[in-house]
Amino acid sequence: MNAVFLAAGYATRLYPLTRDFPKPLLSVAGKTILDRLLDDLTAAGEPSRCAVVTNARFAPVFRAWSSEKTFPVPIEIVDDGTFTNETRLGAVNDLRLALDRLGMSGETFVAAGDNLLDFPLSLFFDYYRAGSTNCLMRYEEPNEDRLKKCGVLELGADDLVLSMEEKPSAPKSHWCAPPFYIYRDLTGEKVAEAIRRGCPADAPGSLAAWLAAREPTRAFPMPGGRRDIGTVESYKAVCALYESRG
């Protein structure tokens, strides 16, 4: 299985921490966010290939990090060529770029490079392997305002996703999908077709929503929480939490 981590954002809400440094490489209790995700990925099953797609401003930092990283397979850094938040390509375009440039296809795990999970990623992979569909994660969000900033799911029998909507003005449920996905047969051409046919390019969940309307997709019920590091305050809170856990 391929693995692609999306890390081309500029994290402007975390300034000054991320003005000249990528958010996924911020340290949390002595280990970077991305290192924690990669350790979890290794425990879930060794990927056949692994890529991190970033921007031109941070690509040198990621290349320096990857050159010193011990991992079962080489970590391939993809530079999307942008230098500012205003010119960013968007997560879906970045995914397409990585797949095309590296010639990746087939089973692919896709994740944002700035989220941490409170449970082993292997549970998600076990859920995926027990079925024959694309998979995403789900958790229940009781807060209406937060729902309007998320990908919201409608579910049918056997966890089947009936619909998914990014940042809805009128959420149809309290089920949210964080940016962790496993696609059974993903190609750059499939992503390009989605974009050509109107799939928004900014949020990674937009592709999951577009594909869920066309391919069977199940939603894994998360047995724990996730830590979305979006502001300086949330970063400090996550660091304190992990330090308290030792």
PAMI-486538 format. One record per atom (N, C-alpha, C): x, y, z. Coordinates in steps of 0.001 Angstrom, whole numbers, plus 500000, padded with zeros to 6 digits. Layout:
<recs>
XYZ/...
</recs>
This chain:
<recs>
500834498800500000/500000500000500000/500871501253500000/500495502233499170/501177503522499172/500692504365500353/501495505340500731/501102506302501759/501489507694501284/500530508621501339/500794510002500953/500351510917502091/501282511729502573/500972512705503614/500907514094502988/499820514798503252/499595516131502703/500151517171503663/501161517899503205/501853518834504103/502269520102503362/501408520579502461/501758521737501640/501108523034502122/500416522964503257/499793524176503782/500810525091504435/500383526322504712/501285527325505284/500990527627506754/499924527020507298/499627527097508739/499708528527509266/499013529446508609/499101530852508994/498557531121510395/497646530281510869/497097530490512213/498095530136513307/499189529502512926/500223529131513897/501413530085513888/501317531163513112/502405532143513111/502603532687514527/503836532928514982/505085532915514218/505779531551514140/505213530509514782/505887529210514832/506127528634513446/505197528888512529/505264528260511212/505529529255510080/505997530412510419/506276531399509370/507380530887508433/508388530246509016/509505529725508226/509778528255508526/508747527550509032/508955526151509424/507638525401509268/507657524176508722/506410523450508455/505777522882509719/504470523021509810/503739522526510972/503963521041511243/503952520150510231/504117518724510536/505445518370511204/506439519267511126/507734518983511748/507912519703513086/506837520313513582/506889520841514948/507013519679515930/507743519905516997/507963518844517985/506818518780518995/506382517567519280/505403517310520337/506039516329521310/506397516836522483/507040516000523511/508258515262522950/509105515997522223/510372515446521771/510361514699520456/509206514645519772/509119513950518492/508195514747517574/508575514880516299/507749515687515405/506381515030515189/505415515861514792/504068515359514495/504141514287513412/504884514563512350/504968513622511238/505707512349511625/506728512459512456/507416511252512938/506460510359513726/505607510963514507/504631510177515269/503670509447514325/503230510138513279/502344509502512302/503057508364511572/504307508578511207/505064507540510496/505324506332511386/505608506566512658/505789505438513592/504506504626513684/503384505321513738/502092504654513816/501810503884512523/502175504478511385/501986503824510099/502827502552510002/504053502606510479/504922501427510465/504332500303511298/503778500652512458/503157499634513317/501920499035512661/501243499834511814/500030499350511143/500359498438509968/501540498573509416/501944497774508264/502868498573507382/503964497986506987/504969498707506212/504422499121504845/504454500421504504/503978500842503183/504965500439502092/504462500234500889/505348499920499774/506097501168499320/505411502332499380/506035503614499074/505433504670499996/506210505711500256/505745506768501158/506172508119500607/505209509050500509/505488510378499979/504945511450500908/505649512574500943/505171513776501626/505138514871500578/503950515451500350/503842516541499374/503785517860500128/504683518767499767/504813520031500463/504946521158499443/505282522344499922/505433523496499043/506907523852498864/507183524797497978/508567525147497675/509259525831498851/508497526532499687/509114527206500831/509666526192501830/508921525106502052/509307524153503092/509979522892502561/510024522711501254/510613521493500688/512046521244501167/512925522275501230/514285522016501727/514308521495503165/513383521977503990/513321521523505379/512911520052505430/511917519682504624/511482518285504581/512571517376504010/513298517851503006/514361517023502435/515464516776503464/515805517812504231/516814517645505279/516330516658506339/515067516785506709/514489515859507699/514486514429507174/514050514213505935/513942512859505392/515310512207505202/516338513029504942/517679512467504739/518233511853506011/517710512278507157/518183511762508442/517204510770509065/516085510542508375/515026509698508913/515259508232508576/515168507372509574/515229505933509358/513801505419509203/513504504850508019/512162504383507730/512281503172506814/511324502239506861/511447501011506056/511591501245504553/511007502336504040/511131502680502610/511556504141502509/512169504545501395/512542505959501242/511316506865501317/511462508007501980/510384508993502037/510600509980500903/509691509981499944/509828510802498744/509152512154498969/509911513227498796/509397514576499014/508976515173497669/507730515619497594/507189516219496374/506956517706496634/507580518549495837/507473520003495944/506414520486494958/505359521145495463/504285521577494559/504559522921493886/505703523538494196/506131524738493485/505565526053493982/504743526036495020/504162527289495521/505010527852496663/504897529177496852/505683529846497888/504834530601498908/503545530786498620/502698531576499510/501351530896499725/500701531281500820/499373530750501116/498369531134500031/498566532297499436/497640532787498414/497749531991497115/498895531390496847/499087530642495593/499040529131495791/498657528663496979/498645527224497248/497711526505496267/498029525255495973/497257524482495005/496003523867495604/496021523590496902/494930522864497549/495289521392497688/494738520755498710/495121519386499058/494838518380497955/493716518529497251/493364517559496210/494310517687495017/494641518909494628/495626519105493569/497003518589493980/497362518785495239/498651518284495722/498702516759495673/497599516111496027/497546514655495954/497693514185494514/496975514825493609/497098514471492188/498533514626491704/499164515724492089/500548515985491689/501480514883492175/501335514481493437/502196513442493994/502000512113493277/500756511736493041/500472510469492363/501049510458490954/500857511553490233/501354511631488857/502879511660488816/503474512513489623/504923512693489552/505676511431489969/505124510700490930/505808509498491426/505298508226490762/504275508336489915/503733507155489261/503077506196490225/502470506718491275/501800505880492270/500388505533491812/499943504337492147/498556503942491888/498223502746492752/496933502440492841/496493501288493618/496090501668495025/496218500742495954/495830500997497347/496671502138497918/495994503135498467/496706504323498936/496090504863500218/496928505000501227/496556505666502471/496910507139502325/495940508013502600/496138509456502483/495793510094503810/496655510983504280/496397511640505564/497001513029505578/496376513924506328/496986515220506608/498193514988507513/499213515793507335/500430515597508114/500461516328509427/499291516812509891/499283517633511106/498240517196512131/497740515964512021/496767515437512979/497359514248513717/497038514117514981/497464512969515772/496238512223516292/496386510905516434/495294510058516890/495555509524518295/494477509329519051/494580508774520400/494402507260520413/494523506622519254/494390505169519158/495306504693518030/495656503414518004/496576502922516982/495967502968515586/496746503444514645/496314503477513255/496041502075512716/496655501079513328/496460499692512885/494998499268512961/494212499850513877/492795499500513987/492038499934512726/492420501067512179/491812501554510933/492177500633509767/493428500212509724/493866499316508659/493185497951508772/493004497460509983/492307496182510179/490863496285509673/490222497408509973/488846497648509512/488796497648507987/489737498312507374/489790498356505904/489985496962505323/490903496197505871/491212494869505325/490064493887505508/489176494160506455/488041493256506697/486921493444505679/487029494452504814/485986494717503829/486555494814502430/485792495441501549/486217495553500151/485835496911499574/485924497950500401/485546499290499974/486637500288500353/486522501503499811/487296502614500347/486876502828501797/487740503445502579/487397503693503989/487855505079504422/487080505648505310/487474506855506008/487127506683507483/487479507644508297/487179507569509727/485976508446510050/485369508180511210/484274509042511665/484287509161513181/483859510333513641/483651510561515068/482425511454515224/481835511420516400/480623512210516638/481000513577517192/480487514611516558/480750515993516970/479442516642517419/479269516897518722/478005517462519209/477859518954518951/478977519652518703/478933521100518573/478554521509517148/477457522235517012/476940522618515700/477922523516514938/478560524444515635/479491525349514964/480709524590514433/481202523622515199/482342522833514712/481939521968513526/480714521461513547/480231520644512432/480327521401511110/480063522694511153/480054523499509930/481452523732509375/482476523278510102/483864523405509635/484455522056509256/483614521007509234/484096519636509039/483469519006507799/483924517809507497/483253516965506525/482203516152507250/480941516337506916/479828515714507647/479244514568506829/479012513445507504/478583512212506846/477123511893507116/476477511286506116/475225510564506310/475549509087506147/475096508266507094/475467506856507099/474260505946506914/474516504816506247/473509503787506092/473917502536506850/473383501402506442/473700500135507099/475159499772506874/475715499060507851/477086498552507766/478107499663507541/477877500816508158/478819501948508111/478964502557506718/478087502237505786/478215502742504424/477934504245504388/478802504970503709/478630506416503568/477604506692502467/476487507307502825/475455507669501849/475758509018501207/476322509923501991/476730511219501462/477758511831502404/478538512750501851/479519513490502649/479572514900502106/479558515877503006/479573517278502601/480604518037503419/481508518746502734/482518519550503413/481939520898503848/482131521221505115/481740522515505679/480304522905505320/479330522073505685/477933522362505310/477341523492506146/476496524280505523/475799525338506266/474698524750507136/474153523595506725/473117522899507493/473515521423507611/474305521065508615/474784519686508751/473635518681508847/473776517545508139/472731516538508115/472895515478509202/474017515509509921/474230514561511022/475291515146511940/475645514371512949/476728514773513850/477979513932513610/478047513209512485/479214512392512151/480196513198511309/481426513304511803/482477514042511101/483563513088510622/484221513460509526/485309512654508963/486622513436509053/487574512982509871/488891513627509920/489707513244508690/490849513897508441/491594513673507190/492484512424507198/491835511252507287/492520509953507186/491674509068506273/492265508582505169/491512507837504165/492342506676503626/491646505608503232/492288504525502490/491458504273501233/492106504429500083/491448504218498795/491953502916498178/491040502134497641/491406500818497093/492161500928495774/491807501895494953/492430502006493639/492497503475493248/493527504156493703/493649505589493473/494720505850492420/494406506737491493/495360507140490460/495311508645490299/496355509205489715/496354510628489428/495255510999488461/494982510138487489/493937510405486519/492558510427487181/492330509545488160/491043509546488856/490861510858489627/491922511335490265/491839512601490991/491648513758490014/492363513716488894/492216514768487882/490787514810487338/490196513642487113/488818513592486630/487864514207487648/488093513907488924/487243514488489961/487310516016489918/488514516550489772/488683518008489711/488001518578488472/488176517905487336/487545518374486097/486028518404486211/485480517478486985/484027517368487108/483477518131488315/484293519017488889/483770519938489895/484154519666491328/485004518670491594/485436518412492965/486294519577493447/485927520247494555/486759521337495079/488149520819495442/489153521671495272/490532521212495424/491150521528496779/490501522349497593/491173522840498794/491287521792499897/490183521155500271/490176520236501416/490318518788500957/491121517973501659/491267516569501254/489960515794501308/489049516198502208/487766515520502311/486886515702501096/487169516721500277/486360516934499068/486499515754498113/487701515207498006/487883514033497142/487170512828497727/487274512635499041/486578511524499688/485083511623499452/484534512832499529/483108513031499299/482740512723497852/483562513187496915/483289512956495490/483316511465495176/484308510760495705/484421509325495439/483341508527496163/482952508967497368/481923508241498115/480587508247497383/480355509233496523/479128509281495732/479189508332494540/480380507772494282/480570506941493098/481133505557493396/481775505400494533/482374504125494914/481972503797496349/481681502542496658/481327502183498035/482419502623499015/481989503266500078/482913503785501083/482322503540502463/483117502971503348/482677502737504723/483385503701505674/482730503960506808/483243504911507794/483578504191509093/484851504129509394/485355503463510593/485022504276511841/484313503684512831/484020504418514066/485271504508514941/485778505693515122/487033505881515859/486869505486517328/487773504651517856/487697504245519260/488360505245520204/488798506367519671/489439507410520472/489373508719519731/490007509738520260/489939511056519648/491092511321518700/491093512526518160/492214512973517322/492561514399517729/493806514757517508/494309516069517894/494619516867516636/493792517863516353/493974518728515194/494731519961515659/495960520108515201/496806521212515650/496646522361514671/495792523330515037/495477524408514124/495880525786514596/496055525953515897/496411527246516463/497544527068517468/498136528170517864/499210528108518873/498672527508520162/497449527870520517/496857527363521756/496645525848521684/496141525362520559/495917523918520429/497239523164520390/498262523763519785/499587523129519771/500138523002521189/500034524057521977/500511524013523364/499736522978524174/498424522869523907/497609521906524639/498020520475524296/498280520204523015/498709518861522604/500081518530523202/500992519501523188/502306519270523784/502182518936525275/501334519675525994/501138519416527415/500542518040527642/499592517638526803/498958516336526930/499976515221526745/500785515305525695/501749514247525424/502875514223526460/503257515371526946/504277515413528002/503747514781529284/502458514983529568/501880514388530770/501791512868530669/501704512376529420/501669510924529203/503057510294529230/504069511141529250/505437510623529291/505941510156527949/
</recs>
